[in-house]
């Protein structure tokens, strides 16, 4: 299924990062990092995974402040747009 919506694609990447951090857990857009049992090491793992995907710095605090998959994807999308604007 090809999806050209950048936010939806980013949300799918975030879902995969959450799934790797919380194996065996069903992850959807409303999944909350804290409700899943999130802790600092998992925040670092997810932030690092997203930094690798996006190629822009991602601090774990972005996840702490935006703990659901959907909110974190929106925050990352905004950070990516800001980074792109600075490059132009």
N, CA, C and O of each residue as an XYZ file, in Angstrom:
352
protein
N       0.837     -1.162      0.000
C       0.000      0.000      0.000
C       0.891      1.238      0.000
O       1.559      1.516      0.996
N       0.910      1.964     -1.075
C       1.718      3.169     -1.187
C       0.927      4.354     -0.663
O      -0.244      4.536     -0.996
N       1.580      5.148      0.154
C       0.934      6.318      0.722
C       1.864      7.494      0.510
O       3.017      7.471      0.940
N       1.356      8.536     -0.161
C       2.212      9.665     -0.484
C       2.131     10.779      0.557
O       2.829     11.785      0.423
N       1.310     10.632      1.580
C       1.201     11.636      2.632
C       2.430     11.541      3.541
O       2.599     10.540      4.238
N       3.288     12.564      3.546
C       4.520     12.491      4.345
C       4.267     12.254      5.832
O       5.029     11.533      6.477
N       3.208     12.851      6.388
C       2.921     12.644      7.801
C       2.518     11.191      8.062
O       2.932     10.606      9.063
N       1.717     10.610      7.175
C       1.323      9.201      7.339
C       2.528      8.286      7.237
O       2.641      7.318      7.989
N       3.429      8.584      6.314
C       4.651      7.789      6.188
C       5.496      7.929      7.450
O       6.044      6.945      7.944
N       5.599      9.127      7.961
C       6.364      9.365      9.171
C       5.723      8.646     10.354
O       6.418      8.061     11.185
N       4.399      8.692     10.424
C       3.690      7.993     11.494
C       3.965      6.489     11.427
O       4.103      5.838     12.462
N       4.044      5.940     10.225
C       4.362      4.514     10.068
C       5.768      4.218     10.587
O       5.988      3.179     11.210
N       6.712      5.107     10.342
C       8.074      4.940     10.870
C       8.067      4.996     12.401
O       8.752      4.216     13.062
N       7.287      5.925     12.953
C       7.185      6.030     14.411
C       6.567      4.767     14.986
O       7.025      4.263     16.011
N       5.528      4.250     14.333
C       4.904      3.006     14.801
C       5.915      1.860     14.815
O       5.939      1.065     15.754
N       6.743      1.774     13.782
C       7.760      0.720     13.739
C       8.781      0.901     14.866
O       9.202     -0.076     15.485
N       9.175      2.135     15.130
C      10.131      2.393     16.215
C       9.519      2.007     17.566
O      10.194      1.415     18.407
N       8.254      2.339     17.769
C       7.563      1.939     18.995
C       7.487      0.416     19.074
O       7.707     -0.157     20.141
N       7.183     -0.238     17.972
C       7.059     -1.697     17.954
C       8.375     -2.375     18.312
O       8.384     -3.394     19.003
N       9.484     -1.812     17.844
C      10.794     -2.372     18.203
C      11.097     -2.152     19.686
O      11.714     -3.003     20.327
N      10.667     -1.022     20.227
C      10.923     -0.727     21.639
C      10.001     -1.525     22.566
O      10.361     -1.834     23.702
N       8.819     -1.849     22.067
C       7.825     -2.586     22.862
C       7.376     -3.825     22.088
O       6.233     -3.887     21.634
N       8.265     -4.814     21.932
C       7.932     -5.993     21.125
C       6.716     -6.734     21.686
O       6.512     -6.823     22.896
N       5.923     -7.257     20.758
C       4.747     -8.025     21.141
C       3.547     -7.171     21.506
O       2.509     -7.697     21.908
N       3.680     -5.857     21.369
C       2.589     -4.943     21.693
C       2.000     -4.397     20.407
O       2.730     -4.016     19.492
N       0.681     -4.362     20.338
C       0.017     -3.765     19.186
C       0.125     -2.249     19.328
O      -0.280     -1.670     20.337
N       0.679     -1.626     18.295
C       0.908     -0.184     18.316
C       0.023      0.466     17.258
O      -0.013      0.027     16.108
N      -0.689      1.515     17.659
C      -1.462      2.295     16.695
C      -1.183      3.774     16.934
O      -0.336      4.121     17.758
N      -1.875      4.632     16.233
C      -1.582      6.072     16.319
C      -1.844      6.659     17.703
O      -1.267      7.686     18.059
N      -2.709      6.016     18.483
C      -3.032      6.510     19.819
C      -2.187      5.879     20.920
O      -2.347      6.212     22.095
N      -1.297      4.978     20.551
C      -0.448      4.333     21.559
C       0.380      5.402     22.267
O       0.981      6.268     21.632
N       0.395      5.320     23.594
C       1.071      6.313     24.424
C       2.324      5.697     25.039
O       2.268      4.640     25.667
N       3.442      6.367     24.849
C       4.732      5.907     25.333
C       4.677      5.531     26.814
O       5.207      4.492     27.205
N       4.050      6.354     27.629
C       4.006      6.104     29.072
C       3.068      4.961     29.425
O       3.375      4.153     30.301
N       1.922      4.886     28.746
C       0.989      3.792     28.995
C       1.599      2.441     28.630
O       1.233      1.413     29.200
N       2.524      2.448     27.683
C       3.201      1.214     27.274
C       4.318      0.818     28.238
O       4.914     -0.251     28.101
N       4.594      1.671     29.199
C       5.666      1.388     30.154
C       6.977      2.036     29.764
O       8.049      1.565     30.142
N       6.890      3.125     29.004
C       8.082      3.818     28.530
C       8.983      4.281     29.662
O       8.524      4.709     30.721
N      10.259      4.183     29.406
C      11.290      4.625     30.346
C      12.380      5.297     29.532
O      12.343      5.285     28.302
N      13.350      5.882     30.217
C      14.344      6.705     29.541
C      15.110      5.952     28.453
O      15.343      6.511     27.382
N      15.503      4.723     28.692
C      16.279      3.995     27.676
C      15.454      3.764     26.419
O      15.984      3.817     25.309
N      14.174      3.511     26.586
C      13.303      3.322     25.423
C      13.104      4.643     24.678
O      13.024      4.658     23.450
N      13.024      5.753     25.421
C      12.906      7.066     24.776
C      14.144      7.344     23.927
O      14.040      7.858     22.814
N      15.301      7.005     24.456
C      16.551      7.201     23.713
C      16.567      6.307     22.475
O      16.971      6.752     21.400
N      16.134      5.059     22.611
C      16.110      4.133     21.475
C      15.183      4.637     20.370
O      15.547      4.626     19.194
N      13.997      5.075     20.747
C      13.032      5.555     19.751
C      13.539      6.838     19.103
O      13.449      6.993     17.885
N      14.068      7.755     19.903
C      14.602      9.011     19.352
C      15.749      8.725     18.384
O      15.830      9.333     17.316
N      16.631      7.805     18.755
C      17.756      7.466     17.879
C      17.268      6.837     16.576
O      17.795      7.135     15.504
N      16.273      5.978     16.669
C      15.721      5.356     15.461
C      15.135      6.414     14.533
O      15.330      6.360     13.318
N      14.418      7.375     15.109
C      13.814      8.416     14.281
C      14.865      9.381     13.738
O      14.716      9.898     12.631
N      15.911      9.624     14.497
C      17.004     10.461     14.005
C      17.659      9.803     12.791
O      17.991     10.474     11.814
N      17.840      8.488     12.866
C      18.398      7.763     11.736
C      17.485      7.795     10.522
O      17.956      7.881      9.388
N      16.189      7.728     10.754
C      15.220      7.756      9.658
C      15.145      9.134      9.016
O      15.109      9.256      7.792
N      15.122     10.172      9.848
C      14.921     11.532      9.344
C      16.205     12.236      8.935
O      16.195     13.105      8.063
N      17.308     11.860      9.568
C      18.559     12.543      9.285
C      18.645     13.910      9.937
O      19.453     14.746      9.532
N      17.815     14.140     10.944
C      17.871     15.380     11.724
C      17.926     14.991     13.196
O      17.429     13.929     13.572
N      18.528     15.841     14.040
C      18.598     15.517     15.465
C      17.204     15.376     16.092
O      16.315     16.193     15.851
N      17.038     14.336     16.890
C      15.790     14.110     17.617
C      16.159     13.860     19.077
O      16.804     12.862     19.400
N      15.752     14.760     19.943
C      16.048     14.615     21.371
C      14.926     13.791     22.021
O      13.755     13.968     21.684
N      15.274     12.907     22.934
C      14.239     12.117     23.617
C      13.139     12.966     24.254
O      12.010     12.497     24.400
N      13.449     14.201     24.633
C      12.420     15.058     25.238
C      11.261     15.326     24.282
O      10.143     15.593     24.723
N      11.522     15.257     22.966
C      10.436     15.431     21.990
C       9.396     14.326     22.157
O       8.200     14.567     21.994
N       9.846     13.127     22.478
C       8.931     12.016     22.712
C       8.225     12.189     24.052
O       7.025     11.933     24.158
N       8.949     12.616     25.063
C       8.358     12.820     26.388
C       7.244     13.869     26.307
O       6.202     13.721     26.946
N       7.462     14.913     25.533
C       6.475     15.985     25.395
C       5.336     15.633     24.446
O       4.275     16.256     24.490
N       5.549     14.641     23.591
C       4.558     14.210     22.594
C       4.483     12.690     22.631
O       4.981     12.031     21.718
N       3.868     12.117     23.672
C       4.016     10.686     23.931
C       3.212      9.725     23.057
O       3.485      8.525     23.069
N       2.234     10.215     22.303
C       1.518      9.270     21.444
C       2.208      9.194     20.084
O       2.940     10.103     19.692
N       1.967      8.116     19.389
C       2.549      7.940     18.056
C       2.168      9.116     17.166
O       3.027      9.696     16.503
N       0.895      9.470     17.148
C       0.430     10.554     16.275
C       1.062     11.893     16.654
O       1.511     12.639     15.784
N       1.096     12.196     17.951
C       1.667     13.480     18.380
C       3.170     13.549     18.121
O       3.686     14.590     17.715
N       3.865     12.447     18.355
C       5.307     12.419     18.109
C       5.584     12.579     16.619
O       6.514     13.290     16.237
N       4.793     11.930     15.779
C       4.967     12.069     14.328
C       4.740     13.516     13.899
O       5.477     14.033     13.059
N       3.726     14.176     14.466
C       3.481     15.585     14.126
C       4.640     16.467     14.566
O       5.052     17.369     13.836
N       5.164     16.210     15.753
C       6.302     16.996     16.245
C       7.532     16.779     15.363
O       8.256     17.725     15.051
N       7.760     15.533     14.968
C       8.897     15.239     14.096
C       8.721     15.878     12.728
O       9.683     16.362     12.132
N       7.503     15.877     12.240
C       7.220     16.497     10.940
C       7.520     17.993     11.001
O       8.091     18.556     10.066
N       7.133     18.634     12.103
C       7.417     20.065     12.274
C       8.923     20.311     12.365
O       9.433     21.269     11.785
N       9.631     19.452     13.089
C      11.088     19.587     13.215
C      11.766     19.391     11.868
O      12.719     20.093     11.531
N      11.261     18.426     11.101
C      11.833     18.174      9.767
C      11.595     19.373      8.855
O      12.487     19.763      8.102
N      10.405     19.958      8.916
C      10.087     21.133      8.090
C      10.988     22.302      8.474
O      11.475     23.022      7.602
N      11.210     22.494      9.765
C      12.088     23.564     10.237
C      13.514     23.340      9.751
O      14.183     24.278      9.319
N      13.971     22.107      9.822
C      15.302     21.778      9.352
C      15.429     22.035      7.851
O      16.433     22.579      7.391
N      14.412     21.644      7.098
C      14.423     21.866      5.648
C      14.427     23.363      5.321
O      15.100     23.804      4.390
N      13.667     24.130      6.099
C      13.597     25.589      5.854
C      14.962     26.241      6.130
O      15.367     27.174      5.436
N      15.648     25.741      7.136
C      16.973     26.303      7.455
C      17.995     25.988      6.369
O      18.941     26.747      6.159
N      17.801     24.872      5.686
C      18.729     24.477      4.621
C      18.542     25.300      3.365
O      19.465     25.429      2.561
N      17.323     25.875      3.183
C      17.061     26.621      1.951
C      17.549     28.033      2.005
O      17.395     28.777      1.036
